[in-house]
Amino acid sequence: MIQNRRIWVLVAVVIGMALFLGLAARDKLGFPLDDAWIHQTYARNLARYGRLEFTPGVSSAGSTAPLWTLLLALGYVLHLPYLLWSNVLGGFSLLWLGWSGMRLWQTLWPTLANRTWLAGVVLVLTWPLLWAAASGMETIFFAAVGLQIIAWYAEIAATNTLSNRDAVRLGFFAGLLILIRPDGLLLLVLIAGGVYLLPAPMAKRLRRVGVLGGTAVLPLLPYFLFNYWTSGTIWPNTLYAKQVEYAVALAQPFVGRFFQLLYLSLGGTASGWRGISSAHLLLLPGLLVAAWQALRADWAQRRLLFLLPLLWAGGHVFLYAWRLPVTFQHGRYLIPIMPVWVIYGLAGWVLVLLYSSSENNRTLWLGQQVARLSFTIIMLFFLLQGALAFATDVAIVEGEMVTVAGWLANNTPPDTLIASHDIGAIGYFAERPLLDLAGLISPEVIPLLESESALTQYILNSKAQYLVTAPGWPYSQIANDPSTMLRFSTDFALTKAQGLNNMTVYELVVP
């Protein structure tokens, strides 16, 4: 029976991916983020030269997702179309996420085992997860592996049957999770805490935690050594650059930052406290019910089972509120923990509906049917809205970043040094030397990001021959200088409609 339920999830994935990609393809299929082109550039160069580098011949510690890069590089080795391969990986990750959600549901709520399909189908039709699956980014892969680790741990904690083999499996995959995104470190810490709480003599508990942690480090050592050798830190440049770039957001009170990110992850809007951006906000009452029951169950048995996924999701929001409190691009940094809210919200609602259905009341029965139908309609409505948002995002990247990259490829010599804030499409299509004004591959820029004057002076002293501005980053001091020559502007109407400036190419006077 469970195999048939998995097929339903597969069908939902195919329909959802077809909707998102089909609407985007009406103009031109691509990626909704310039960052996806950064991954593609790293992957192509890895396949070509066998080295992790953005600019050929220059080692770079700018990739936060080396495992995702490795998977993308496999497509280049096999000579597969990069768009096809990235969407196959995204679709498979979404399917894996749905199946892992079903597995976790069956372990945590065995009395609801006949509704595992509900968890799987709703997960893969939650539009931010579909957006992530079609984005060419590592986000959905991170979410899938994280939920799989939680499902394995839940099965172990529910039966208290942890073996050394289980500890090795959990540790190794937790290490891989960190290779997908450094955020995975939080889940490793929580799993270690849960393993420690499993009933056993103290020596055995410590040995289990040691095996878990030691195994997790093994896949990470080469990555840490490479980063340290390249940039002097064990973590990638991006981790530090993003925090400096958006430091102004840290000036807001922490409590406000936390609840704003939490609200967005639950399906609220990116700004303000009114509105809804995803249907899973309607599951909030069920989430509260399930969370309360989780707290009672784990407290009674002095274990970390029902609460662990909730602690991961809440801790993830806490970390981003602390270090990178941004909500842009549909809250893409928060998307990996949305499956936890969806699963617990659904479970809580099902438990409430089952309890109320035990009372022979036709009014209650009618209310249940209305609730189910309403949620289904609203979920499908937001599924369509998400697909339209994805198509818009792709169109802007194609109309701005990819268009500029094509102009640079056709109108500048191959050895031209170009300063740009968005380097993904330029690195992939133009393949020119780059001065990265976001600090991903040019770490010396990171301390300058807080001062436009310092960054301006750095650009002028760098001997860059061209400056490419980005939507929201006009670099007005250089653009308005009389010696700067405007060479190209996209004049893309959709970007203007969003209230952003078009990307522009300026030729600089090199001393």
N, C-alpha and C positions, 0 to 999 in steps of 0.2 A: 504493500500500500504506500509506504513512504517513497518508493521509487516513482510511483505515479504522481505523487505530490511534487516531487522534484521536477518532473516534466512540466508541471504548471508554471513553476518558477522560470524554467528555461524558455517557455513560450512568452512569458511576460518580459524577460530580458530582450528577446528578439524583437518584440513589438515596440518596446520602449526605445531601444537603440535605433531601430528603423525610423521611428518618428523623429527623434532628435537629428539624426544624420540626414534624413530626407528633407526636412525643412531647411537645414543649413545648405544643402546641396542645390537649392533653387538658385542661389547666386554662385557660390564657389565653396566647396568643402575645404575645411582647414581646421585650425585650432582656435579656441576662444581666448587663449592667453599667449603672450609672447614668450613666457617661460617654457611653454611646451617646445618651442623651437630651440631653446637652450638645451633641453634634454636631447632633442634630435641631433643637434650639432655635436654634443659630447659623444652620443652613441655612434654617429657616423665616423667620427675621428677615431674612436676606439676600434671600430671594425677595420678602418683603413690602416692605422698605424700601430694598433695594439697598446695605446697609451691613453690615459685619462687626461684629455686636454681639450680646451675650447678652441684656442688658436694653435694650429699645427706647429709642433716644435717647442711649445711653451706649456709646461706642466701646470695644472691649475687645480686648486682645492676649492673650486666653486660649486661642486655638485653636492647637494644635500641628499641625493637619492641614487647612490652608485649601483644598487641592485636593480633599480628600474632602468638605469642607463645600460646595464649589462643585458637586460632582456630586450630593450630596443635595439641594441647592437646586433643581437642574434638575427633580427630581421634583415639588417644590412648584409650580414654574412651570407644569409640565404637568398639575397637579392629579391626580397619581397617589397612591394610598394609600402613606403613608410606610413602613409595614412591608413592603409588596410591593416598593417601589422599592429599599429598602436591601438586601433579600434578593436581588433581581435583580443589584444591583451586587456583592454578596458572592459570589454564585454565579458570575457572569462572571469575577470576579477569581480565584476558585479554579480555574476552567477555564483561564484565561490562565496561571496558575501551572503547572498540569499540562502544558500545551503547551510552555511555556518550558523546563520541566524536560526534556521529550523532546528539544527542540532542543539544549540543552546536552549531554545524554547523547550524542546523535549526533555532536556535534563532538569531544568529549573521548575517546570510545571508539567510533570508527567501526567497529571489528570486531564490536561488539555492537549494531549498528544495528537488527537484527531484534528487539531487546528494548526498543526505546524505549517501547513501550506499558507495559512493566513500571514504568518510572520514573513515567510519567504517572498510572497507576492507583493505585499505592501512595501517591504524593504526595497525591492528592485524597481518599484514604480514611484518611489519617493524622489521627486525630480532633482533635488541637489545631488543625489547619488548617481542618477543617470547623467547629469551634467558632468560630474567628475569622471564617469566612465568614458565619456566621449571627448574629454578634454586633452588627452595625450599626456596627462600628468600622472604622478605616482599616487595621488590621493586615494583612489578607490582600491588600489592594490594594498596600500597601507591599512585601510579599513578592513579589507577582507582577511589579511593575515592576522591583524589584531583580534578580530572576532573569532577566528579559528583557534588562536591560542587560548582565548577565554573559554571557548567551548570545550577544548581539551581539559583545561584546568577544572572547569565545573564538573565534568564527569569524574575526575579524580577526587575532588573535594567532596562530592556527593556520596561517594562510596569509601573514601579514605583508603585508597589502594595505590598510593604513589610508590612506584618502583624506581630504581636507578635509571632504567630505560626511559620512563616517563619524564624524570627530571632532566635527562639529556635532551629529549625531544623538546620540552618546553623551553629550556635554555637556548638551544640552538636556534629555534624559530624566533625567540625573543631577540637574539642577536641579529638575525636577518631583518627583523622588524625595524631595528635601529638603523640598519643599512638602507632601509627604504626611506625613513625619516628619523632624525634624531629624537623626535618626540616619543618614540617607542620606548625610550629609557624609563618613562613613568610606569608603563605596563610591566616591565621587567621587575621594578621595585615592588609593585603591588603583588605580582605573582610570587616573588620571594617571600613577602610577608604572609601570604596565604599558605604557602608551603610550610613555613615555620610554625603556623598555628595548627597544622594537622596533628592529631594526637599521636605522640611517639616520645620515647625518651629524649632528653635534651641533646645527647651526643648525636643521635640519629637525625634530629631536626637540623642541627648545624651542618651535618654532613650533606643532607639533602640540599640545603641552601647553597653550600659550597659547590656541589656538583652543578646546580642550576646556574650560578653566577659564572663559574669557570667555563662552562660550555658556551654561555652567551658571549664571552669575551673572544673566543676562538675566531669566529668569522669577522670580528671587529678589528683585530690586531693589524692586519694589512692596511685597512682603511685609516686607522689612527696613525700608523707610521707614515703612510703616504702624505696625509694632511700635515703632520708635524714637519716632515722633510720639506714639503712645498711651501708652507706658510708659517710654520712655527707654532701652530696650535693643533690640537687633535680633532677639533671640529671644523667644518668647512667655513670659508669666508662668509658665505651667505647668512649664516646664523648671526654673525656680528653686524654685517652690513644692514640687514633689515631692521635690527633694533635701533641703530643709529639713524637710519633714514626716516623712521617713524617715531623718533624720540618725542616729538611734540605731543603725541597722543598720551604719553606717559605722564604729562603734566596734569591730566584730569584725575580726580579722586579715584582711588583703587576700587572702592565699593561700586561706584557708578560704572567703571569699566567692566568689572566682573559681571554685574547683572545685565549690562547691555549685550555682552558676548553670550551670556547664558540664554538670554531671551532670543537672540538670533539663532543660536543652535537649536532651540526648541521649536523654531518655525516662525518666530516673530520677524519684524522688519529690521533693517540695518540701522535705522535712526528713529529715535522716538520710542514710545511705548505702546502706540496704538497700531492696529493692523496685523496682518498675517501674511507671511511670505511662503508658507508651505503648509499642507494639510495636516502635518503631524503635530502642529500646535494644538489641534483639537483633541489630541490624545493626552494632553497635560493632566486632566483629572485622573485618568487611568494610571499615568506615571506616578502621581502622588500616592495612589492606593498601593501600587506594586512596591514603591520605595518603602512605605511604612511597613508592609508585610515583610519585606526583605530585612529591614532593621530588626524587627521582632524575631524573625527566624534565626538570623545569625547571632543575635545577642543571646538567645536562649541556648544555643549550642556552642557558643564561644568559637566560632569559625568565621571564615571569610569566603562565602560562596555567593549568596544572592547580592551582596553589597559590592563585590569586587568590580563588576562592570560599571556600576553607578559611580564608584570612586574613581575609576579610570576616566569616565566621561566628565565628571565634575572637576577632577584634577587637571585634565587637559584644558578646560576652560580657564581654570585658575592660573595655569602657567602662561597662557596667552594673554590674559588680563594683566599679568605681572610684567611680561617682557615684550609682547607684541600685540597690543589691543587694537587690531584693525578689523574692519568689517567689509572691506571692499571685495569685489569679485565673488559676490554671493556668500561671503564668509567661508572661503575655500579652506582656510586653516581649521575651521570647526567642523567641516563635513565628515571627517573620519569618526566622530563620536555620535553623530546623529543616529546611526543604527541602534545604539543602546537606548536612546530615548524612544525610538519607534517600537522596539520590542517590548520594553517595559510598559509603555503606554497602552499598547494593544493588549498585553496580558492583563493589566489592571482593569481595563474596560470589559474584557471577556469575563473575568472573575465577578465583576459587579453585575453584569447582565445575567450570568448564570445564577447568582444569588437571588436576584430579583425575580427571575423566571420561576423560581421554586414556589413563589406565591401565585396562586391562581387568580390573576388579575388581568383582565383583557386590556385595560388601559396601559399597564406596564408593558404588556406584549406589543401593543401598538407603538409605544414609545421606543422600544428596542428596534423595531423594523424601521422606523423613521430615522433613528440614529445611524443604523447601518447604511441605509440608502443615502443619507445626507453625506456621510463621510466618503462613500464611494464616489458620489458626484463631485464633491469638492476636491478629492484627490485627483480625479481625472481632469478637472478644470485646471488645477495647478500643474499637472503633467503637461498640458498643452501650453500653458504660460511659460513653463520652464523650457520647453522646446523652442518657443519663440525667442526667449531670452538668449538661449544658446546660439541660435541662428544670428541674432544681432551681435553677440560677442565675436563670433567667427567673422562676420562681415567687417567689423571694425578693425580687427587684427589684419585681415586681408587687405582692407582698403588703406590702412595706415602703415603698419610695420612691413608687411610683405611688399607693398608698392614701393616704399622707400628703398628697401633692400634691392629690388629690381632696378631702380634708377641708379643706385650706387654701383651695381654690378656692370651696368651698361655705360656709365659716364665717368668713371674714375679708374686710374691705373691700379693694377693688382697690389702694389706696395703702398697704397695710400693709407695713412693713419687716420682713423675716423673716431671721434669722440661721440659717444651716445649713451643715453640712459637705458634704452631698450635694445639689447644686443642680440636677442634670440634669432629673429628672422634675418638680421644683417649678417650675423655669423654664419647662418646656414646658406643663404642665397648669394651674398656678396663675397664672402670669404676674404675679407680684408683685415689687416691689422687693426685692433680695436683698443680704444681707451674706454674702459667700462666705468661710466659715471655713477653706477649703482654699487660698485665695489665687489662684484661677484668674482671677476677674474683679475681685477686690479685692486688688491687689498690696500694699497697705499692711499686710495681715495677715501676709505672708510672714515678716518678722523676728520675729513674735510666736509662731510655731508651736512653738518649742522650750520655751515657758513657758506652762503652763496658767493660772497666775495672771495673767500679762500679757494672755493672750487673753481671760480672764474679764473683766478690767477693761475691755478694749477693747469687748467685747460690751455691758457695762453702760453704757458711755459713748456708745455708738453710737445710742441711742434706738431700737434694734430693739424691736419690740413682741412678737415671738415668737422663741423658740429651738427649733429642731428638732434633736434629737440623732440620732446615727447608730449603727448596729451597730459596736461597738468604740470609739465616741467618746461617752461618757455625759455629759461636761461636768458632773461631779458637784458642783463648787463652786457652780454656779448652780442645778442641779437640787435640791440639798439646802437651798438658802436658803429660810427660812420665807416670804419675800415672793413667791416664785415659785409660780405656780399651774399644776398639771398640767391640761391641757385635752384631750389625746387621746393614746392609745397604740394601736398596731396589734394588739398581742397575737397576732402571727402565729406559729403553732405551729412552723412549719418553721425559722424563725430561731432560736427557743429551742432546737430540737433540734440546731442547729449550735453551740450554746454561746455565742451572741451576744445582746446586748440588743436589744429591739424599739425601733424608732424611736418617739420621743415628742415631742409638741408641748407646750411650756411657754409660758405668757403671762408676760411680764416687766413689772415696774413701771418705767415710763418716768419719769425725773425731770421 
